[in-house]
């Protein structure tokens, strides 16, 4: 995808959704960090159902530590890998209390040192909480980047590096939201809904599904 096509690609997505946001529900930066950590191998819908009651009770790392691992498990037991996630959330909360005065550091390198926090999670928090120009490559962005030709790469990091290089201003802060939503609702894994895609003419995917009634799986 060429530079002018990339600009047009994001221009159209921005026109349809001028202020894109994560679909995870949270009240502060700490809750965002917890929600994103819990969302690994889980849906945002599932995480939101589990955290609504939790976040009414827990708003700070200190309160999470007080709740304890077993208490947290009762809130998140509907989420996949909840045992490991509960252990990590309690551990990272204790570190935030001990090292950072209960605040989430606005630093990706510091964040990825927290238990259960990888680069993707840190990128989401840096972007959503601190307005950083980061690109959190999940399965949706990985698929959209490769399928459309926007940012090709064999690994999430490779796609992230391509996005860092190619995404122009003024779209850099919102880019990862637009791409996630596009992959989640239109450029789906099994059968992309190309027939209603606003950027279909810019996309390099050869096996476009242009017939609404076509349910044939697409690579």
N, C-alpha and C positions, 0 to 999 in steps of 0.2 A: 504494500500500500504506500503510495507516494505522499509527500508532505501535504500537498493541497487536498488530497483525499482524506488524510487523517484529520486535518482541520475541519473539513466538512462533516466527517463522521461524528466528531464530538460536538460540533455546532448543532447538528440535528438532535442528538441525544439531550443536549443542554436546553434546547428550545422546548422539548417535550417535558423536561423535568429540571427546571432552573436551579432548584435547591435540593439536590439529592442527599439523602441521609441513610445511615445504617438502619436496618429493620430491627436490630436488637434494642430492647427497652432498658433504659438506665437513667439514674438521676444525677450521677456525678462521675468523675473520671475513674475513681476506684471501682464503682459498680460496672462501668464499661469494661475495665480490665478483667473483672471476674466473668462477665457475660461472654466476652470474646474467648477467654480461656475455656469456658464451659462449652462453647459452640464447636470445638474441634470434633469432627465426625458426628455432628448433630445438626439439626435444623434450627434456624433462628426462631421459628414458631415454637418448637419444643423447648428451647432455652427460655423464651419469654414466659411460657406457662409455668416453668419451674421457678423462675426468679421473681415473679410478681410478689408472692408472699414473702420470699426471702429478703427482697430489697426493702420491703416495708419495715422489716425487723433489723436489717443490717445495712448500715450506710457508711461504715468506716472499717478499716483493717482491724482496729482494736475490738470492735463489736463482733467481727468475724472470728477472731481468735477466741473471744469469750463464748461464742456459740459452740465452737469446737467441731472436730471432725465428724463425730457421730450426729450432732445436731444438723450440720450441713448436709450430710447424706440423706437425712429425712426430707429435705427440701428438693434435692436434685436426683433422687433415685430413679426418676423416669428418663434421665439422660444417659446415653451410652457412656461406658467407662467411668461411671460416677464415683466409684471407690478411689481410683487413681486421681481423678479431678478434685475430689474433696481433700485428699491428702495434699495435693499441690496448692490449692487455694489457701488452706490454712497455713502452709509453710511460707508462701509468698506474702501473705498478710502479716505474719510475724516479722519477716524481713523488712517490710514497709514500716512497721512500727519501730523496729530496732534501729534501722539505718537511715530512714528518710522522713522521720517525724510523722508517719502516717499518711504521707503524700506519695502519689505515683510520680516517679521522676520523668521529666520531659526529655528523656534521652533513650534512644533505641538500644544502644549498647548496654546500658544499665538495666533496661527492662528485660532483655533476653537472658540475663543472668538469673532472673527470678524462676523458681520452679514452675514448670508447665507452660512457660511463656516462650514461644518460638518467634522467629522473624516475622511471620505473617501476623501473629497476634500483636506484636509490638508495632508493626506498620499500621494496623487498624487503629490502635490507640493513639499513636502519634498523629495520624490524619484526623480522626474524629474529635479528639480532645484538644490537640494542640495546633491543628491547622497545617501540619507538615505536608509537604509534597511527596508522600510515600504511596507505594502501590502494593497493596496486600494481595498477593496472587493466590487465590483459592482455586478450587476445581473449575468454577465458572469462568474466572478470568483466564485461567490456563487454556480452557477450551476456546473461548472467544478470541483470544489473542492468536492462537494457532489457526483456528478455522477461518477467520476472516483475512488473515495475513497481516493484521495490525502489528502483532508482536510474536514472532515465532521463536520457539525454544523448546528444548527437550526436557527442561526442568523448570520448576516454578521460579527459581532464582534467575535463570536465563531469560524467561519472559519478563520478570521484573526489571532486569537490566535494559531490555529492549524498550519497555514502557518509559523508563527514566530517560532514555535517549530520545524517544520519538514523540512523546505527548507534549504538545505546545501549550503555552499560555493562551488564554486564561483558564485552561481546562485541567491543570495539573492537580489541584486539590480535589476536585470532584470526580476525576477520571475513574478511580477504582470503584466508586459507587455506581456510576453509570454502567460500567462493564459488568459488575456483579448482577445488577438488576436486569441488564440485557440478557445475560446468560441464564438467569433464573426464570425469566418469564417469556422470552422470545427465542433466543439462540440456545434451545434446550439440548441436552445431551443426545437423547434417542432420536427425536424428530424436531429439528429446528423449524419454527413457524415463520419461514422466510416470506410467506405470502402476506404477512402483516408487519414485516420488518421495515423500519424507517430508513435503514442504511443498506438495504439489499443490493442496490446498484453499485455500492462501493466495496462490497464484500468479495473476496477472492475464492470463496467456497464453491467448488464446481458442481456438487450434487445438491443444489438448492431445492427445497421443498416448496414449490410455488403454487401447488394445488392444496387448498385448505382440507380437502378430504383425503389427502395422501398420508397414510400413517406408517409408511415404510420407514424402518429405522435408518438413520443416516450416521455415517462415521464422524 
